[in-house]
């Protein structure tokens, strides 16, 4: 049994409510970052209670958002080229 509310909702079969809860939390977290509200970021992070599943879903959501933003700003091919270039530079050290 988990103490994390979204995961408890998922375990109970209420996936839609869990997704709504997580969406609201992700938007609150994003707004806190954008407003440079460190205390709010810390408070929202504490709601995760170290839940790796919730942290993974937040990371996946923001990764998707970042990829979509890069594609919208620079075009998919340019975004791919820039990320590949950065990855190769980092791997080559």
Biopython code that builds the backbone (N, CA, C, O; Angstrom):
import numpy as np
from Bio.PDB.StructureBuilder import StructureBuilder

atoms = [
    (1, "UNK", "N", (0.853, -1.189, 0.000)),
    (1, "UNK", "CA", (0.000, 0.000, 0.000)),
    (1, "UNK", "C", (0.889, 1.239, 0.000)),
    (1, "UNK", "O", (1.907, 1.290, 0.691)),
    (2, "UNK", "N", (0.500, 2.202, -0.761)),
    (2, "UNK", "CA", (1.275, 3.432, -0.902)),
    (2, "UNK", "C", (0.634, 4.566, -0.106)),
    (2, "UNK", "O", (-0.571, 4.556, 0.149)),
    (3, "UNK", "N", (1.451, 5.541, 0.282)),
    (3, "UNK", "CA", (0.919, 6.722, 0.958)),
    (3, "UNK", "C", (0.753, 7.877, -0.027)),
    (3, "UNK", "O", (0.250, 8.940, 0.336)),
    (4, "UNK", "N", (1.171, 7.668, -1.251)),
    (4, "UNK", "CA", (1.072, 8.692, -2.284)),
    (4, "UNK", "C", (-0.350, 8.690, -2.842)),
    (4, "UNK", "O", (-0.839, 7.659, -3.303)),
    (5, "UNK", "N", (-1.007, 9.842, -2.800)),
    (5, "UNK", "CA", (-2.415, 9.908, -3.211)),
    (5, "UNK", "C", (-2.666, 9.487, -4.659)),
    (5, "UNK", "O", (-3.571, 8.687, -4.895)),
    (6, "UNK", "N", (-1.902, 9.991, -5.647)),
    (6, "UNK", "CA", (-2.167, 9.543, -7.017)),
    (6, "UNK", "C", (-1.959, 8.038, -7.198)),
    (6, "UNK", "O", (-2.735, 7.387, -7.898)),
    (7, "UNK", "N", (-0.935, 7.490, -6.582)),
    (7, "UNK", "CA", (-0.690, 6.049, -6.719)),
    (7, "UNK", "C", (-1.764, 5.242, -6.000)),
    (7, "UNK", "O", (-2.156, 4.174, -6.469)),
    (8, "UNK", "N", (-2.243, 5.747, -4.864)),
    (8, "UNK", "CA", (-3.341, 5.068, -4.167)),
    (8, "UNK", "C", (-4.595, 5.077, -5.035)),
    (8, "UNK", "O", (-5.321, 4.084, -5.092)),
    (9, "UNK", "N", (-4.847, 6.191, -5.706)),
    (9, "UNK", "CA", (-5.990, 6.264, -6.616)),
    (9, "UNK", "C", (-5.830, 5.271, -7.765)),
    (9, "UNK", "O", (-6.790, 4.610, -8.161)),
    (10, "UNK", "N", (-4.622, 5.172, -8.292)),
    (10, "UNK", "CA", (-4.366, 4.213, -9.375)),
    (10, "UNK", "C", (-4.593, 2.781, -8.890)),
    (10, "UNK", "O", (-5.211, 1.977, -9.587)),
    (11, "UNK", "N", (-4.093, 2.466, -7.699)),
    (11, "UNK", "CA", (-4.275, 1.126, -7.139)),
    (11, "UNK", "C", (-5.747, 0.803, -6.933)),
    (11, "UNK", "O", (-6.161, -0.351, -7.043)),
    (12, "UNK", "N", (-6.533, 1.830, -6.633)),
    (12, "UNK", "CA", (-7.971, 1.639, -6.417)),
    (12, "UNK", "C", (-8.743, 1.604, -7.740)),
    (12, "UNK", "O", (-9.961, 1.427, -7.748)),
    (13, "UNK", "N", (-8.026, 1.774, -8.856)),
    (13, "UNK", "CA", (-8.672, 1.717, -10.160)),
    (13, "UNK", "C", (-9.213, 3.039, -10.663)),
    (13, "UNK", "O", (-9.893, 3.074, -11.688)),
    (14, "UNK", "N", (-8.926, 4.128, -9.967)),
    (14, "UNK", "CA", (-9.428, 5.445, -10.363)),
    (14, "UNK", "C", (-8.335, 6.217, -11.104)),
    (14, "UNK", "O", (-7.851, 7.246, -10.633)),
    (15, "UNK", "N", (-7.961, 5.698, -12.268)),
    (15, "UNK", "CA", (-6.877, 6.284, -13.053)),
    (15, "UNK", "C", (-7.191, 7.709, -13.491)),
    (15, "UNK", "O", (-6.308, 8.568, -13.479)),
    (16, "UNK", "N", (-8.427, 7.969, -13.876)),
    (16, "UNK", "CA", (-8.799, 9.311, -14.340)),
    (16, "UNK", "C", (-8.585, 10.349, -13.245)),
    (16, "UNK", "O", (-8.047, 11.424, -13.509)),
    (17, "UNK", "N", (-8.997, 10.040, -12.026)),
    (17, "UNK", "CA", (-8.814, 10.974, -10.913)),
    (17, "UNK", "C", (-7.327, 11.144, -10.598)),
    (17, "UNK", "O", (-6.880, 12.247, -10.284)),
    (18, "UNK", "N", (-6.562, 10.051, -10.681)),
    (18, "UNK", "CA", (-5.122, 10.128, -10.434)),
    (18, "UNK", "C", (-4.455, 11.036, -11.462)),
    (18, "UNK", "O", (-3.598, 11.848, -11.114)),
    (19, "UNK", "N", (-4.848, 10.900, -12.724)),
    (19, "UNK", "CA", (-4.265, 11.733, -13.773)),
    (19, "UNK", "C", (-4.637, 13.199, -13.599)),
    (19, "UNK", "O", (-3.816, 14.079, -13.856)),
    (20, "UNK", "N", (-5.854, 13.468, -13.168)),
    (20, "UNK", "CA", (-6.272, 14.844, -12.896)),
    (20, "UNK", "C", (-5.441, 15.426, -11.759)),
    (20, "UNK", "O", (-4.949, 16.550, -11.855)),
    (21, "UNK", "N", (-5.285, 14.660, -10.686)),
    (21, "UNK", "CA", (-4.495, 15.092, -9.530)),
    (21, "UNK", "C", (-3.068, 15.418, -9.970)),
    (21, "UNK", "O", (-2.523, 16.462, -9.611)),
    (22, "UNK", "N", (-2.467, 14.513, -10.753)),
    (22, "UNK", "CA", (-1.086, 14.717, -11.188)),
    (22, "UNK", "C", (-0.967, 15.900, -12.144)),
    (22, "UNK", "O", (0.014, 16.641, -12.082)),
    (23, "UNK", "N", (-1.934, 16.090, -13.015)),
    (23, "UNK", "CA", (-1.912, 17.217, -13.939)),
    (23, "UNK", "C", (-1.946, 18.537, -13.181)),
    (23, "UNK", "O", (-1.211, 19.469, -13.507)),
    (24, "UNK", "N", (-2.795, 18.610, -12.180)),
    (24, "UNK", "CA", (-2.875, 19.826, -11.361)),
    (24, "UNK", "C", (-1.553, 20.062, -10.649)),
    (24, "UNK", "O", (-1.061, 21.189, -10.606)),
    (25, "UNK", "N", (-0.977, 19.006, -10.090)),
    (25, "UNK", "CA", (0.295, 19.146, -9.379)),
    (25, "UNK", "C", (1.402, 19.586, -10.339)),
    (25, "UNK", "O", (2.220, 20.436, -9.986)),
    (26, "UNK", "N", (1.438, 19.022, -11.540)),
    (26, "UNK", "CA", (2.458, 19.405, -12.515)),
    (26, "UNK", "C", (2.314, 20.867, -12.921)),
    (26, "UNK", "O", (3.315, 21.567, -13.075)),
    (27, "UNK", "N", (1.090, 21.331, -13.095)),
    (27, "UNK", "CA", (0.867, 22.732, -13.455)),
    (27, "UNK", "C", (1.246, 23.660, -12.303)),
    (27, "UNK", "O", (1.825, 24.722, -12.532)),
    (28, "UNK", "N", (0.931, 23.274, -11.083)),
    (28, "UNK", "CA", (1.329, 24.072, -9.913)),
    (28, "UNK", "C", (2.849, 24.164, -9.830)),
    (28, "UNK", "O", (3.403, 25.230, -9.562)),
    (29, "UNK", "N", (3.519, 23.029, -10.066)),
    (29, "UNK", "CA", (4.975, 22.998, -10.012)),
    (29, "UNK", "C", (5.576, 23.878, -11.104)),
    (29, "UNK", "O", (6.513, 24.633, -10.845)),
    (30, "UNK", "N", (5.051, 23.789, -12.307)),
    (30, "UNK", "CA", (5.536, 24.606, -13.414)),
    (30, "UNK", "C", (5.355, 26.092, -13.116)),
    (30, "UNK", "O", (6.271, 26.885, -13.333)),
    (31, "UNK", "N", (4.185, 26.470, -12.624)),
    (31, "UNK", "CA", (3.951, 27.877, -12.272)),
    (31, "UNK", "C", (4.882, 28.339, -11.161)),
    (31, "UNK", "O", (5.355, 29.476, -11.183)),
    (32, "UNK", "N", (5.147, 27.480, -10.202)),
    (32, "UNK", "CA", (6.063, 27.837, -9.116)),
    (32, "UNK", "C", (7.464, 28.096, -9.654)),
    (32, "UNK", "O", (8.119, 29.055, -9.246)),
    (33, "UNK", "N", (7.929, 27.240, -10.574)),
    (33, "UNK", "CA", (9.234, 27.469, -11.196)),
    (33, "UNK", "C", (9.242, 28.773, -11.980)),
    (33, "UNK", "O", (10.170, 29.571, -11.851)),
    (34, "UNK", "N", (8.222, 28.991, -12.784)),
    (34, "UNK", "CA", (8.162, 30.195, -13.613)),
    (34, "UNK", "C", (8.113, 31.465, -12.776)),
    (34, "UNK", "O", (8.643, 32.501, -13.181)),
    (35, "UNK", "N", (7.478, 31.387, -11.611)),
    (35, "UNK", "CA", (7.377, 32.542, -10.719)),
    (35, "UNK", "C", (8.542, 32.629, -9.739)),
    (35, "UNK", "O", (8.553, 33.486, -8.856)),
    (36, "UNK", "N", (9.526, 31.736, -9.895)),
    (36, "UNK", "CA", (10.699, 31.704, -9.021)),
    (36, "UNK", "C", (10.295, 31.637, -7.547)),
    (36, "UNK", "O", (10.847, 32.333, -6.695)),
    (37, "UNK", "N", (9.312, 30.774, -7.279)),
    (37, "UNK", "CA", (8.774, 30.619, -5.925)),
    (37, "UNK", "C", (9.334, 29.342, -5.300)),
    (37, "UNK", "O", (8.669, 28.307, -5.267)),
    (38, "UNK", "N", (10.556, 29.434, -4.812)),
    (38, "UNK", "CA", (11.250, 28.276, -4.261)),
    (38, "UNK", "C", (10.505, 27.576, -3.146)),
    (38, "UNK", "O", (10.517, 26.348, -3.067)),
    (39, "UNK", "N", (9.850, 28.348, -2.276)),
    (39, "UNK", "CA", (9.097, 27.733, -1.181)),
    (39, "UNK", "C", (7.954, 26.880, -1.714)),
    (39, "UNK", "O", (7.683, 25.797, -1.195)),
    (40, "UNK", "N", (7.289, 27.371, -2.747)),
    (40, "UNK", "CA", (6.193, 26.600, -3.344)),
    (40, "UNK", "C", (6.714, 25.345, -4.018)),
    (40, "UNK", "O", (6.098, 24.283, -3.925)),
    (41, "UNK", "N", (7.848, 25.461, -4.698)),
    (41, "UNK", "CA", (8.451, 24.287, -5.337)),
    (41, "UNK", "C", (8.746, 23.236, -4.276)),
    (41, "UNK", "O", (8.442, 22.057, -4.463)),
    (42, "UNK", "N", (9.337, 23.659, -3.165)),
    (42, "UNK", "CA", (9.668, 22.718, -2.089)),
    (42, "UNK", "C", (8.414, 22.081, -1.505)),
    (42, "UNK", "O", (8.407, 20.887, -1.206)),
    (43, "UNK", "N", (7.359, 22.863, -1.339)),
    (43, "UNK", "CA", (6.118, 22.328, -0.785)),
    (43, "UNK", "C", (5.512, 21.283, -1.719)),
    (43, "UNK", "O", (5.078, 20.219, -1.276)),
    (44, "UNK", "N", (5.486, 21.591, -3.002)),
    (44, "UNK", "CA", (4.922, 20.652, -3.971)),
    (44, "UNK", "C", (5.793, 19.400, -4.048)),
    (44, "UNK", "O", (5.272, 18.288, -4.130)),
    (45, "UNK", "N", (7.101, 19.573, -4.021)),
    (45, "UNK", "CA", (8.005, 18.421, -4.041)),
    (45, "UNK", "C", (7.778, 17.530, -2.828)),
    (45, "UNK", "O", (7.882, 16.308, -2.927)),
    (46, "UNK", "N", (7.468, 18.133, -1.683)),
    (46, "UNK", "CA", (7.230, 17.326, -0.479)),
    (46, "UNK", "C", (5.971, 16.483, -0.609)),
    (46, "UNK", "O", (5.843, 15.452, 0.052)),
    (47, "UNK", "N", (5.036, 16.913, -1.459)),
    (47, "UNK", "CA", (3.822, 16.129, -1.682)),
    (47, "UNK", "C", (4.130, 14.785, -2.340)),
    (47, "UNK", "O", (3.357, 13.835, -2.215)),
    (48, "UNK", "N", (5.257, 14.709, -3.038)),
    (48, "UNK", "CA", (5.633, 13.466, -3.707)),
    (48, "UNK", "C", (5.999, 12.370, -2.712)),
    (48, "UNK", "O", (5.868, 11.182, -3.009)),
    (49, "UNK", "N", (6.452, 12.771, -1.542)),
    (49, "UNK", "CA", (6.831, 11.824, -0.486)),
    (49, "UNK", "C", (7.805, 10.765, -0.993)),
    (49, "UNK", "O", (7.748, 9.606, -0.582)),
    (50, "UNK", "N", (8.691, 11.173, -1.882)),
    (50, "UNK", "CA", (9.693, 10.249, -2.397)),
    (50, "UNK", "C", (9.149, 9.176, -3.320)),
    (50, "UNK", "O", (9.815, 8.164, -3.542)),
    (51, "UNK", "N", (7.958, 9.370, -3.863)),
    (51, "UNK", "CA", (7.339, 8.371, -4.738)),
    (51, "UNK", "C", (8.046, 8.369, -6.098)),
    (51, "UNK", "O", (7.933, 9.323, -6.867)),
    (52, "UNK", "N", (8.766, 7.296, -6.378)),
    (52, "UNK", "CA", (9.515, 7.205, -7.632)),
    (52, "UNK", "C", (8.592, 7.168, -8.847)),
    (52, "UNK", "O", (8.931, 7.710, -9.899)),
    (53, "UNK", "N", (7.430, 6.535, -8.710)),
    (53, "UNK", "CA", (6.487, 6.487, -9.834)),
    (53, "UNK", "C", (5.994, 7.886, -10.192)),
    (53, "UNK", "O", (5.951, 8.253, -11.367)),
    (54, "UNK", "N", (5.622, 8.663, -9.179)),
    (54, "UNK", "CA", (5.148, 10.035, -9.435)),
    (54, "UNK", "C", (6.270, 10.910, -9.993)),
    (54, "UNK", "O", (6.043, 11.704, -10.906)),
    (55, "UNK", "N", (7.481, 10.766, -9.446)),
    (55, "UNK", "CA", (8.607, 11.540, -9.962)),
    (55, "UNK", "C", (8.870, 11.188, -11.421)),
    (55, "UNK", "O", (9.165, 12.065, -12.232)),
    (56, "UNK", "N", (8.764, 9.919, -11.750)),
    (56, "UNK", "CA", (8.965, 9.488, -13.131)),
    (56, "UNK", "C", (7.924, 10.056, -14.070)),
    (56, "UNK", "O", (8.239, 10.459, -15.190)),
    (57, "UNK", "N", (6.664, 10.090, -13.609)),
    (57, "UNK", "CA", (5.605, 10.648, -14.459)),
    (57, "UNK", "C", (5.787, 12.152, -14.656)),
    (57, "UNK", "O", (5.530, 12.666, -15.744)),
    (58, "UNK", "N", (6.227, 12.861, -13.616)),
    (58, "UNK", "CA", (6.496, 14.294, -13.762)),
    (58, "UNK", "C", (7.648, 14.510, -14.737)),
    (58, "UNK", "O", (7.564, 15.363, -15.621)),
    (59, "UNK", "N", (8.714, 13.745, -14.582)),
    (59, "UNK", "CA", (9.864, 13.879, -15.480)),
    (59, "UNK", "C", (9.462, 13.591, -16.923)),
    (59, "UNK", "O", (9.872, 14.305, -17.837)),
    (60, "UNK", "N", (8.666, 12.555, -17.127)),
    (60, "UNK", "CA", (8.217, 12.212, -18.482)),
    (60, "UNK", "C", (7.365, 13.329, -19.066)),
    (60, "UNK", "O", (7.475, 13.651, -20.249)),
    (61, "UNK", "N", (6.519, 13.915, -18.235)),
    (61, "UNK", "CA", (5.667, 15.007, -18.697)),
    (61, "UNK", "C", (6.505, 16.208, -19.129)),
    (61, "UNK", "O", (6.255, 16.797, -20.181)),
    (62, "UNK", "N", (7.497, 16.570, -18.317)),
    (62, "UNK", "CA", (8.326, 17.724, -18.647)),
    (62, "UNK", "C", (9.260, 17.433, -19.813)),
    (62, "UNK", "O", (9.574, 18.335, -20.590)),
    (63, "UNK", "N", (9.708, 16.195, -19.947)),
    (63, "UNK", "CA", (10.538, 15.832, -21.088)),
    (63, "UNK", "C", (9.740, 15.970, -22.379)),
    (63, "UNK", "O", (10.239, 16.487, -23.378)),
    (64, "UNK", "N", (8.499, 15.504, -22.345)),
    (64, "UNK", "CA", (7.620, 15.640, -23.508)),
    (64, "UNK", "C", (7.378, 17.111, -23.825)),
    (64, "UNK", "O", (7.418, 17.515, -24.987)),
    (65, "UNK", "N", (7.128, 17.909, -22.790)),
    (65, "UNK", "CA", (6.884, 19.336, -22.980)),
    (65, "UNK", "C", (8.110, 20.023, -23.581)),
    (65, "UNK", "O", (7.977, 20.880, -24.455)),
    (66, "UNK", "N", (9.288, 19.652, -23.118)),
    (66, "UNK", "CA", (10.518, 20.235, -23.643)),
    (66, "UNK", "C", (10.707, 19.872, -25.110)),
    (66, "UNK", "O", (11.043, 20.728, -25.927)),
    (67, "UNK", "N", (10.491, 18.605, -25.441)),
    (67, "UNK", "CA", (10.638, 18.166, -26.832)),
    (67, "UNK", "C", (9.646, 18.891, -27.738)),
    (67, "UNK", "O", (10.007, 19.341, -28.826)),
    (68, "UNK", "N", (8.407, 19.003, -27.291)),
    (68, "UNK", "CA", (7.394, 19.697, -28.093)),
    (68, "UNK", "C", (7.736, 21.174, -28.262)),
    (68, "UNK", "O", (7.524, 21.744, -29.332)),
    (69, "UNK", "N", (8.260, 21.789, -27.216)),
    (69, "UNK", "CA", (8.646, 23.202, -27.295)),
    (69, "UNK", "C", (9.783, 23.407, -28.286)),
    (69, "UNK", "O", (9.744, 24.335, -29.094)),
    (70, "UNK", "N", (10.794, 22.544, -28.230)),
    (70, "UNK", "CA", (11.914, 22.653, -29.167)),
    (70, "UNK", "C", (11.444, 22.496, -30.606)),
    (70, "UNK", "O", (11.874, 23.234, -31.493)),
    (71, "UNK", "N", (10.561, 21.533, -30.832)),
    (71, "UNK", "CA", (10.030, 21.315, -32.184)),
    (71, "UNK", "C", (9.230, 22.521, -32.659)),
    (71, "UNK", "O", (9.342, 22.922, -33.818)),
    (72, "UNK", "N", (8.430, 23.096, -31.781)),
    (72, "UNK", "CA", (7.615, 24.257, -32.150)),
    (72, "UNK", "C", (8.483, 25.474, -32.450)),
    (72, "UNK", "O", (8.181, 26.240, -33.366)),
    (73, "UNK", "N", (9.553, 25.658, -31.691)),
    (73, "UNK", "CA", (10.398, 26.839, -31.865)),
    (73, "UNK", "C", (11.352, 26.721, -33.047)),
    (73, "UNK", "O", (11.577, 27.695, -33.765)),
    (74, "UNK", "N", (11.917, 25.522, -33.252)),
    (74, "UNK", "CA", (12.999, 25.387, -34.222)),
    (74, "UNK", "C", (12.719, 24.398, -35.347)),
    (74, "UNK", "O", (13.513, 24.284, -36.280)),
    (75, "UNK", "N", (11.605, 23.686, -35.270)),
    (75, "UNK", "CA", (11.321, 22.635, -36.240)),
    (75, "UNK", "C", (11.905, 21.312, -35.756)),
    (75, "UNK", "O", (12.947, 21.279, -35.102)),
    (76, "UNK", "N", (11.225, 20.239, -36.085)),
    (76, "UNK", "CA", (11.622, 18.915, -35.585)),
    (76, "UNK", "C", (13.049, 18.548, -35.996)),
    (76, "UNK", "O", (13.839, 18.109, -35.160)),
    (77, "UNK", "N", (13.382, 18.725, -37.271)),
    (77, "UNK", "CA", (14.712, 18.320, -37.748)),
    (77, "UNK", "C", (15.823, 19.128, -37.074)),
    (77, "UNK", "O", (16.851, 18.566, -36.697)),
    (78, "UNK", "N", (15.625, 20.434, -36.919)),
    (78, "UNK", "CA", (16.622, 21.268, -36.240)),
    (78, "UNK", "C", (16.747, 20.885, -34.770)),
    (78, "UNK", "O", (17.850, 20.863, -34.223)),
    (79, "UNK", "N", (15.622, 20.583, -34.131)),
    (79, "UNK", "CA", (15.652, 20.171, -32.728)),
    (79, "UNK", "C", (16.414, 18.860, -32.581)),
    (79, "UNK", "O", (17.241, 18.714, -31.681)),
    (80, "UNK", "N", (16.134, 17.911, -33.465)),
    (80, "UNK", "CA", (16.834, 16.623, -33.426)),
    (80, "UNK", "C", (18.336, 16.833, -33.607)),
    (80, "UNK", "O", (19.141, 16.274, -32.863)),
    (81, "UNK", "N", (18.702, 17.635, -34.590)),
    (81, "UNK", "CA", (20.123, 17.878, -34.864)),
    (81, "UNK", "C", (20.820, 18.516, -33.664)),
    (81, "UNK", "O", (21.939, 18.134, -33.323)),
    (82, "UNK", "N", (20.169, 19.482, -33.025)),
    (82, "UNK", "CA", (20.773, 20.160, -31.879)),
    (82, "UNK", "C", (20.948, 19.210, -30.696)),
    (82, "UNK", "O", (21.989, 19.220, -30.039)),
    (83, "UNK", "N", (19.937, 18.394, -30.425)),
    (83, "UNK", "CA", (20.032, 17.454, -29.302)),
    (83, "UNK", "C", (21.098, 16.400, -29.593)),
    (83, "UNK", "O", (21.886, 16.057, -28.711)),
    (84, "UNK", "N", (21.130, 15.888, -30.818)),
    (84, "UNK", "CA", (22.148, 14.899, -31.181)),
    (84, "UNK", "C", (23.553, 15.479, -31.053)),
    (84, "UNK", "O", (24.460, 14.819, -30.546)),
    (85, "UNK", "N", (23.727, 16.715, -31.514)),
    (85, "UNK", "CA", (25.039, 17.369, -31.420)),
    (85, "UNK", "C", (25.460, 17.509, -29.963)),
    (85, "UNK", "O", (26.598, 17.200, -29.609)),
    (86, "UNK", "N", (24.541, 17.974, -29.117)),
    (86, "UNK", "CA", (24.855, 18.119, -27.700)),
    (86, "UNK", "C", (25.180, 16.789, -27.040)),
    (86, "UNK", "O", (26.100, 16.703, -26.228)),
    (87, "UNK", "N", (24.427, 15.752, -27.387)),
    (87, "UNK", "CA", (24.671, 14.427, -26.826)),
    (87, "UNK", "C", (26.049, 13.915, -27.236)),
    (87, "UNK", "O", (26.803, 13.416, -26.401)),
    (88, "UNK", "N", (26.375, 14.037, -28.516)),
    (88, "UNK", "CA", (27.680, 13.572, -28.989)),
    (88, "UNK", "C", (28.821, 14.336, -28.323)),
    (88, "UNK", "O", (29.839, 13.744, -27.965)),
    (89, "UNK", "N", (28.655, 15.645, -28.156)),
    (89, "UNK", "CA", (29.687, 16.440, -27.480)),
    (89, "UNK", "C", (29.859, 15.980, -26.038)),
    (89, "UNK", "O", (30.985, 15.869, -25.554)),
    (90, "UNK", "N", (28.756, 15.713, -25.352)),
    (90, "UNK", "CA", (28.838, 15.258, -23.964)),
    (90, "UNK", "C", (29.458, 13.869, -23.867)),
    (90, "UNK", "O", (30.241, 13.602, -22.955)),
    (91, "UNK", "N", (29.117, 12.987, -24.796)),
    (91, "UNK", "CA", (29.677, 11.635, -24.779)),
    (91, "UNK", "C", (31.175, 11.641, -25.079)),
    (91, "UNK", "O", (31.931, 10.839, -24.533)),
    (92, "UNK", "N", (31.591, 12.558, -25.953)),
    (92, "UNK", "CA", (33.010, 12.651, -26.300)),
    (92, "UNK", "C", (33.814, 13.309, -25.187)),
    (92, "UNK", "O", (35.041, 13.216, -25.154)),
    (93, "UNK", "N", (33.112, 13.974, -24.277)),
    (93, "UNK", "CA", (33.692, 14.548, -23.077)),
    (93, "UNK", "C", (34.671, 15.611, -23.292)),
    (93, "UNK", "O", (35.213, 16.154, -22.330)),
]
sb = StructureBuilder()
sb.init_structure("model")
sb.init_model(0)
sb.init_chain("A")
sb.init_seg("    ")
for serial, (resi, resn, name, xyz) in enumerate(atoms, 1):
    if name == "N":
        sb.init_residue(resn, " ", resi, " ")
    sb.init_atom(name, np.array(xyz, "f"), 0.0, 1.0, " ", f" {name:<3s}", serial, name[0])
structure = sb.get_structure()
